[in-house]
Amino acid sequence: MTTQLESITVQGFHAPFERDGGYVPLRAYAGIGDGRTIALIADDGQIDWLPLPEMNTEPVIAGLVDASSGGRFELRPTADFEVERSYIEGSNVLTTRFRTETGTVEITDALVTGVAGRLPWAELVRRIVGLEGSVDLTWAVVPGNNFGTEPVTRVDTVHGPLLRAGDINLVLIGSDHGRTDPTEEGDGEVEGPLEFRGAFTTAEGSRHILCLCGTDDEPIHLPNADVVDQGIDRTVDNWELWSKNFHWDGPWSETVTRSMLALKLLIYSPTGAIAAAATAGLPEDRTGDKNWDYRYAWVRDLAYTVGALLDFGLREEPHAAVSWILNCLKEHGREMHIFFGLDGSLPDGTHETGSEGWRGIGPVYSGNPASDQLQLGVYADILAILSRYASGGNIIDASTDRLLCSFADDACRRWEEKDSGMWELKDLQHYTSSKMGCWQAIDSAVHLAEIGQLHPDPDDLEAWKRNKTLIEEWVSENAWSEERGAYLMHPGSDRLDASVLLHAPTGFDRGERMSRTIDAIRAELGRGSLLYRYSGMPDEESTFVACAFWCASALACVGRVDEAVEMMDDLVGQVNDVGMLAEMISEDGDFMGNLPQGLSHLALVNAAITISQLTEKD
């Protein structure tokens, strides 16, 4: 890692990342959220990503992917400063301290919740408290609309100015915040600054408030500064109440807890959907070929998240997510889909935005192109998580019984087909991990039938068991290469695929062949404790974070627990200073891809659970 990358991981005050063309490394960001949207805050105090009021709304603050015109919310000292920051324990409320030669100030950032839970609008509140001396601060809210089609306009009302981008309305209120943008009397669109701006000076014990409120195609509630100030404390209390229901006594507790809180940020509370990531358009490589939108609910990621939530004894979120995904599948023709919009809609393709891309790596897309693919592993995701859900004391209803039986039948009927595999590839092949996924789907269906939660016809149940054996035989005969000492990505290829490692925990193979596959994958795809997704990827993209944690889990499953612990000890050090992970990490330590990435945090949590459970058995 570079010297600057190392600087952000130290404890205590340190220099913030320098901006290059308006951009900071992705490691610089911390996330806050309210169950409906997420803001990303750099360590210099600037918010560079904030869709308002919904996570999947066209973002009016998207400087993350276009520093010049995407939008930002600045807040920083006017003089040189050092920074330290952390989350308030058990919460997703962030505190940042700036220290200058003249004094120290603390900023508390929260997307606040209401008395009865989530607010019906979005309020981002920044409380600034003087700790010692005095600090001159400047702030600005400069929205953009690169994802939308209508420019930002200003409307002056009897209650002050608002900024509008299409149907999205922004108002800013505060206390002692030194606002300097002019206001004009009258009502209607007028010429004026398309931003909010101000400056003030702190003193020991001083207290200042900035609150940005956003609505979408609805009336605007104008907050009261004293009420939103109290809202920060209420939000902390709400987070701490949730965290009391989550407890992890196992190893790597601090990192596991922070990953669970990161996953909680991705749960879209209006529906129960779980977003794959909070952002859109961040590059997976430096060529700009893969700048996709991950603000959708992937069936796979949702299933893994539900599994982790169940492991920690949580009830509401797993039930909401399971009910939501089942309703989506039933509503859309009872067909298997890869992902859905957070509102349960089917994706409508990709749309290039006007953004230049993070550090100029464009184009930036809204939407994701993988929606129409056949991915056989999704059958496993649904059936395996319903097996876990039912085994935990829940009851499968009659309609879901029929749906799951049809999915098990489909897995039996279709496992011999080519598909796009887990990695959403255009090259259709008989991917080994897809066959193993069908095996897991059928195995889960058989288990559900045996415990009385599914009710297939006797002939269908026998067909499930028969196909489970057929898949085992097919993989043994076609997917194993003695020459490579590993399961191949697909027959006819000598490439390796890290997604095969997922099927040590599923129980498909915990023996010698899986152990040898681990060694082959680490030898070819490994870079230290990190892994690339499959052969050829070192020439195209960065290491894929989740794969490394899958490897640690697989090591434990094949009995190599000491190696798993050693690998895990190194991997938990890959998080940034506030415990966040992106989709990928380059060989020089840079975060790449969208963040916070649910799959990365899920893989960390599940690896910790797997290793802990197997260590206890030993």
Order of alpha helices (4+ residues) and beta strands (2+ residues): alpha-beta-beta-beta-beta-beta-beta-beta-beta-beta-beta-beta-beta-beta-beta-beta-alpha-alpha-beta-beta-beta-alpha-alpha-beta-beta-beta-alpha-alpha-alpha-alpha-beta-beta-alpha-beta-beta-beta-alpha-alpha-beta-beta-alpha
